[in-house]
């Protein structure tokens, strides 16, 4: 009897171990632990202008036969409407076209009651109803129509968050106060770089108007002219990573080379403005290496994942530790295939 009881106990233990191993295997197969950049990315570079160093990320398209309109394209073509809701941290968006529209966290929309920075990636399906989207004000003090702009809707989106700290304040801390503080920091740094105050008399607190300052534009253009061509002479480019003053900063990688190429001018301009804000005369630094970029990717992907439903279409997976944060935007319409990966070095 004792022998039978012992055998039965052993069987129960083995069954429990087997079930645990099966559960672990299922977790490894699940979307929540997709993390294969070390094998699927090839890195070229560095390409450097002054204190900005860019690395190109090469890989195969993960989404084929699908073309997204960017938010900038859709607004310019009047195929999408971004509505003011009179809620600082939420806007709404409606697609009036037959095309899908991709919106990226960090993009700035101009106008409304206050300029806003969008807080999440979103895919807006064709002929949609109004869809809510998280946002952060990148202008304080104004809560009325500005100049010839409309107060009820937003007019354009040609710029994006111009500092890593702004991205972290919005995407990690989820703090409107920190966003406002970092807008002021960015304006002050840009003013110091160009040698004159970049704040606009029309709205001194507006980050967008500060970025539109003539001296800021002219200085950033020098970076852009030197680096913009690198994408168009290389094959299978799906993203980029960049370093400022020799320190790895951030990276953006896409499931479509076509989508990345559309976004490249806006991404590069934002990186250029951030680099010029951090430019120090005669500063010397060790250039970043592709090996550091690979380590950055690997380290960013090791933390445990957390999932968040952004919309009925979009799921967001976040991995964060003390040094890095990684965001992966997934499209349910593509069997949860990832569309955008954003890596940020926190310190």
C-alpha positions in Angstrom: 0.0 0.0 0.0 2.8 2.3 0.9 4.6 1.5 -2.4 1.4 2.4 -4.4 1.0 5.6 -2.4 4.7 6.5 -3.1 4.3 5.8 -6.9 1.1 7.8 -7.0 2.9 10.7 -5.3 5.8 10.6 -7.8 3.3 10.6 -10.6 1.5 13.7 -9.3 4.9 15.5 -9.0 5.9 14.5 -12.5 2.5 15.7 -13.8 2.9 19.0 -12.1 6.4 19.5 -13.4 5.2 18.6 -16.9 2.4 21.1 -16.7 4.7 23.8 -15.5 7.1 23.1 -18.4 4.2 23.2 -20.9 3.0 26.6 -19.5 6.6 28.0 -19.8 6.7 26.8 -23.4 3.4 28.5 -24.1 4.7 31.7 -22.6 7.8 31.6 -24.7 5.6 31.1 -27.8 3.2 33.9 -26.9 3.4 37.4 -28.3 4.3 38.8 -24.9 7.8 37.5 -25.0 8.7 38.2 -28.7 12.2 39.6 -28.5 14.5 38.6 -31.3 16.2 41.8 -32.5 19.7 40.4 -32.0 19.2 37.9 -34.8 16.9 39.8 -37.1 18.6 43.2 -37.2 21.7 44.2 -39.1 23.3 47.5 -38.1 25.3 49.9 -40.4 27.1 53.1 -39.5 28.1 55.2 -37.7 27.1 58.3 -39.7 28.1 61.4 -37.8 27.5 65.1 -38.1 28.9 67.2 -35.2 27.5 65.6 -32.0 24.8 63.5 -33.6 25.6 59.9 -34.6 23.1 57.8 -36.5 23.1 54.0 -37.0 20.8 52.4 -39.6 18.8 49.3 -38.7 18.4 46.8 -41.6 15.9 43.9 -41.7 13.1 42.3 -43.7 9.6 43.8 -43.8 7.3 42.0 -41.3 4.1 43.5 -42.8 3.8 43.2 -46.6 1.2 44.5 -48.9 0.1 47.1 -46.4 0.7 50.9 -46.7 -0.1 53.3 -43.9 -0.7 57.0 -44.3 1.3 58.9 -41.7 -0.5 61.4 -39.6 1.4 64.2 -41.3 0.3 63.0 -44.7 -3.3 62.4 -43.6 -3.6 65.9 -42.1 -2.1 67.6 -45.1 -4.4 65.7 -47.4 -7.4 66.3 -45.1 -8.0 62.6 -44.8 -8.0 62.6 -41.0 -9.4 65.1 -38.5 -7.9 65.6 -35.0 -10.4 67.2 -32.7 -10.0 69.4 -29.7 -12.0 67.8 -26.7 -11.2 70.6 -24.2 -9.5 67.8 -22.1 -5.8 68.5 -21.8 -4.8 64.8 -21.9 -7.2 63.4 -24.5 -8.0 64.3 -28.1 -10.1 62.4 -30.6 -9.2 61.5 -34.2 -11.4 60.4 -37.1 -10.3 58.9 -40.4 -12.5 60.1 -43.3 -10.5 58.3 -46.0 -10.4 54.7 -47.3 -6.7 54.3 -46.2 -5.3 53.3 -42.8 -3.5 56.0 -40.8 -0.6 55.4 -38.5 -0.1 57.8 -35.6 3.1 57.7 -33.6 3.5 58.7 -29.9 5.5 62.0 -29.7 4.0 63.6 -32.8 3.0 67.2 -32.2 -0.3 68.5 -33.5 -0.6 72.3 -33.8 -3.6 74.5 -33.0 -6.7 73.7 -31.0 -6.9 75.3 -27.5 -3.2 74.3 -26.9 -0.6 72.5 -29.0 -0.5 68.8 -28.0 2.0 65.9 -28.2 0.3 62.6 -28.8 0.9 60.0 -26.1 0.5 56.6 -27.8 0.9 54.9 -31.2 -2.4 54.3 -32.9 -3.7 52.8 -36.1 -6.9 54.5 -37.3 -8.9 52.3 -39.6 -10.6 53.6 -42.8 -13.9 55.6 -42.4 -13.6 55.4 -38.6 -15.8 57.1 -36.0 -14.1 59.4 -33.5 -11.4 57.5 -31.6 -10.0 58.9 -28.3 -6.2 59.3 -28.2 -4.0 60.2 -25.2 -2.2 63.5 -25.4 0.0 65.9 -23.5 0.0 69.7 -23.7 3.3 71.1 -24.9 2.1 74.7 -24.4 0.8 76.2 -21.2 -1.2 79.3 -20.5 -3.1 79.5 -23.7 -6.7 78.1 -23.8 -8.1 79.9 -26.8 -7.9 80.3 -30.5 -4.4 81.4 -31.8 -4.1 83.6 -34.8 -5.7 82.2 -37.9 -5.8 78.6 -36.5 -9.0 76.8 -35.6 -9.7 76.1 -32.0 -11.9 73.0 -32.6 -9.4 71.0 -34.7 -5.7 70.8 -35.2 -4.0 71.9 -38.4 -0.8 70.1 -38.9 1.8 67.7 -37.6 5.3 68.4 -39.0 7.3 68.0 -35.8 7.8 65.5 -32.9 9.1 65.4 -29.4 12.6 67.0 -29.5 14.1 65.4 -26.3 14.4 62.1 -24.7 13.3 63.5 -21.4 10.0 64.7 -23.0 9.4 61.2 -24.3 10.1 59.7 -20.9 7.8 62.3 -19.2 4.9 61.3 -21.4 5.4 57.6 -22.2 6.9 56.4 -18.9 6.0 58.9 -16.1 2.7 59.8 -17.7 3.1 63.2 -16.1 1.7 66.4 -17.6 3.8 68.5 -15.1 7.0 66.8 -16.2 6.1 67.4 -19.9 5.7 71.1 -19.2 8.9 71.2 -17.2 10.8 69.5 -20.0 9.3 71.8 -22.6 10.8 74.7 -20.7 14.2 72.9 -20.4 14.2 72.3 -24.2 13.4 75.9 -25.0 16.2 77.1 -22.7 18.8 74.8 -24.1 17.8 75.8 -27.7 18.0 79.4 -26.8 21.5 78.9 -25.4 22.7 77.1 -28.5 21.4 79.6 -31.1 22.4 82.6 -28.9 18.9 84.2 -28.7 15.6 83.5 -27.1 13.6 81.0 -29.2 10.3 81.4 -27.3 7.7 83.0 -29.6 6.0 86.2 -28.7 2.8 84.7 -30.0 2.9 82.1 -27.3 6.0 81.9 -25.2 5.2 78.5 -23.8 4.7 76.7 -27.1 7.3 74.1 -27.9 6.0 74.0 -31.5 6.6 77.7 -32.1 10.0 77.5 -30.5 11.0 74.7 -32.9 9.7 76.9 -35.7 12.2 79.6 -34.7 14.2 80.6 -37.7 17.6 80.1 -36.1 16.6 76.7 -34.7 15.4 75.7 -38.2 18.6 76.8 -39.9 20.8 75.1 -37.4 18.8 71.8 -37.5 18.8 72.0 -41.3 22.6 71.6 -41.3 22.3 68.2 -39.5 19.4 67.1 -41.8 21.2 68.0 -45.0 24.3 66.1 -43.9 22.5 62.9 -42.8 19.2 62.6 -44.6 20.6 60.9 -47.7 22.0 57.9 -45.8 18.6 56.1 -45.8 18.0 56.4 -49.5 21.3 54.8 -50.5 20.9 51.7 -48.4 18.7 48.6 -48.8 16.2 47.1 -46.3 16.4 50.0 -43.9 13.6 49.6 -41.3 14.8 52.0 -38.6 17.6 53.9 -36.9 19.3 54.4 -33.6 21.1 57.5 -32.5 23.7 58.8 -30.0 24.3 62.4 -28.9 27.7 63.4 -27.5 28.8 59.8 -27.8 25.9 58.5 -25.6 23.2 56.1 -26.9 19.9 57.9 -26.8 17.0 56.1 -28.6 16.0 54.0 -31.5 12.9 53.4 -33.6 12.4 50.3 -35.7 9.4 49.5 -38.0 7.9 46.4 -39.5 7.9 48.2 -42.9 10.8 49.9 -44.6 8.2 52.0 -46.5 6.7 53.3 -43.3 10.1 54.1 -41.9 11.1 56.1 -45.0 8.0 58.1 -44.7 8.7 59.0 -41.1 12.5 59.4 -41.5 12.4 63.2 -42.2 10.4 63.9 -39.1 12.4 61.5 -37.0 15.8 62.9 -38.1 14.7 66.5 -37.6 13.6 65.8 -34.0 17.0 64.0 -33.4 18.8 67.0 -34.9 17.0 69.5 -32.8 17.8 67.4 -29.7 21.4 67.1 -30.7 21.8 70.9 -31.3 20.2 71.6 -27.9 23.0 69.4 -26.3 25.8 70.9 -28.4 28.7 72.3 -26.4 31.5 74.2 -28.1 34.8 72.2 -28.3 33.3 69.3 -26.4 35.1 66.0 -27.0 33.6 62.6 -26.7 34.2 59.0 -27.7 32.0 58.0 -30.7 29.3 55.4 -30.1 29.7 52.0 -31.7 27.4 49.5 -33.4 28.3 47.1 -30.6 26.8 49.5 -28.0 23.6 49.7 -30.1 23.3 45.9 -30.1 23.9 45.8 -26.3 21.2 48.6 -25.9 18.7 46.5 -27.9 19.5 43.3 -26.0 19.3 45.0 -22.6 16.1 46.8 -23.5 14.3 43.6 -24.3 15.1 41.6 -21.2 12.6 43.0 -18.7 9.3 41.4 -18.0 6.6 42.5 -20.4 3.4 44.5 -19.5 0.5 44.7 -22.0 -2.0 47.5 -22.4 -4.9 47.7 -24.8 -4.7 51.1 -26.5 -7.6 50.6 -28.8 -9.6 47.7 -30.3 -6.9 47.6 -33.0 -3.7 48.3 -31.1 -2.0 46.5 -28.2 1.1 48.0 -26.5 3.8 45.9 -24.8 6.2 47.7 -22.5 9.5 46.4 -21.0 11.2 48.6 -18.5 14.1 48.4 -16.1 16.3 51.0 -14.3 18.3 51.8 -17.5 16.0 51.3 -20.5 12.5 51.2 -21.6 11.1 49.4 -24.7 7.7 49.8 -26.4 6.3 47.5 -29.0 3.1 48.4 -30.8 1.2 45.5 -32.2 -1.6 45.3 -34.7 -4.4 42.9 -33.9 -5.5 43.1 -37.6 -2.2 41.5 -38.5 -2.3 38.7 -36.0 -0.6 40.8 -33.3 2.4 41.5 -35.6 4.5 44.3 -34.3 4.4 47.6 -36.3 6.8 49.8 -34.3 9.5 49.3 -31.7 10.8 52.2 -29.7 13.8 51.9 -27.5 14.8 54.7 -25.0 17.9 54.8 -22.9 16.7 56.3 -19.6 20.1 57.4 -18.3 
